[in-house]
Amino acid sequence: MSTDNQEFEQFIELLIRLIEPSDIEKESLRLYLRQYGIHLFAHLDQVDLSLPLLEKLDAIRILISASKEELS
């Protein structure tokens, strides 16, 4: 497995631990992450997840955006 692939799988697992989805939602989230990759945050309006999970993902998106702005 390539390093990029390993890092992406670690990202998926970290994100799953952070937002704590149910088992069914966990599999859906994995599929969306594999489809959109790290760009999932730009496609939250296109994923079919529960509102609490979408809110958690949106909060992470906001944190990432704020962090990028601070680095600029």
ChimeraX attribute file (.defattr): number of C-alpha atoms within 10 A of each C-alpha:
attribute: neighborCount
match mode: 1-to-1
recipient: residues
	/A:1	5
	/A:2	7
	/A:3	8
	/A:4	9
	/A:5	10
	/A:6	11
	/A:7	11
	/A:8	16
	/A:9	15
	/A:10	12
	/A:11	15
	/A:12	19
	/A:13	13
	/A:14	12
	/A:15	18
	/A:16	17
	/A:17	11
	/A:18	12
	/A:19	16
	/A:20	13
	/A:21	18
	/A:22	12
	/A:23	9
	/A:24	9
	/A:25	16
	/A:26	18
	/A:27	13
	/A:28	16
	/A:29	21
	/A:30	17
	/A:31	12
	/A:32	20
	/A:33	19
	/A:34	14
	/A:35	11
	/A:36	15
	/A:37	14
	/A:38	13
	/A:39	12
	/A:40	18
	/A:41	19
	/A:42	11
	/A:43	10
	/A:44	17
	/A:45	10
	/A:46	9
	/A:47	14
	/A:48	13
	/A:49	18
	/A:50	11
	/A:51	9
	/A:52	11
	/A:53	17
	/A:54	17
	/A:55	14
	/A:56	15
	/A:57	18
	/A:58	15
	/A:59	13
	/A:60	16
	/A:61	17
	/A:62	13
	/A:63	12
	/A:64	13
	/A:65	12
	/A:66	12
	/A:67	11
	/A:68	10
	/A:69	9
	/A:70	8
	/A:71	7
	/A:72	6
